[in-house]
Amino acid sequence: MSWSIAQVARMSGTTARTLRHYDAIGLLRPARVGSNGYRYYEREDLLRLQQILLLRQLGLGLDTIASVIAGTTSRIDALTQHRDWVLAERGRLGEIAATIEKTITELQGGPPMSGKDYFNGFNNNPYEAEAVERWGKAAVDASMSTVRDLTPEQSQQSMAGWFRSLELLQAARQTGLQPTDPAVHDAIDVHYRWLCTFWTPNLDSYTGLGRMYTDDDRFRASIEGDDPTRIGLADYLAEAMASYAQVHLPN
């Protein structure tokens, strides 16, 4: 028995776009593709998808999931890594909760807090451990130092560059421009220059960052949001970044 991509998407609660993405990266190939171009899945494919979705629920990235399924990374190692991230995040959220509680107490007439105390827990980056693993501690420390030295006005201007690059890319995408088009490269240059405020990537690391935008649902959500017209923008951004990097960036 086989199921169409639409049926599998409906049964699993995912989307056909996600299944096509899994196919494109080799994570979940359909059992066959019909003469009409439609993908069809069989029982073994459903079992593989079940495993993928379970590991996604646990917060594992697609690269790690692929390694687990291929047997190159053990489930224990993958889950240990995720457990450590969850525990670190739990500690950070606990610190934020304590800060909020102290603020409430102060507003109710309790002891005053120092200026620094208002922000305990807020300046801990939940992605820092992942970034260190991908790009090394020296690169992350340098980037964090740069961020800490920015004035509020500089921080605001920097974030404006991120949003501006997404607006330009969405406009280019809606007009039908391919990610390899020079006009799209101009939009990506805005993104690259924004990124260079914190870190200067090369060809491989910039291309890898684009893959992370698509593989990690947290990044995809920050790029696409709840706007249905922006569905697929993360994929378009990643393709454009890879094309830009091949043309403009050193190895």
Secondary structure by P-SEA (a helix, b strand, c coil): ccccaaaaaaaacccaaaaaaaaaaccccccccccccbbbbcaaaaaaaaaaaaaaaacccaaaaaaaaaccccaaaaaaaaaaaaaaaaaaaaaaaaaaaaaaaaaaccccccccccccccccccaaaaaaacccaaaaaaaaaaaaaccaaaaaaaaaaaaaaaaaaaaaaaaccccccaaaaaaaaaaaaaaaccccccaaaaaaaaaaaaacaaaaaaaccccccccaaaaaaaaaaaaaaaccccc
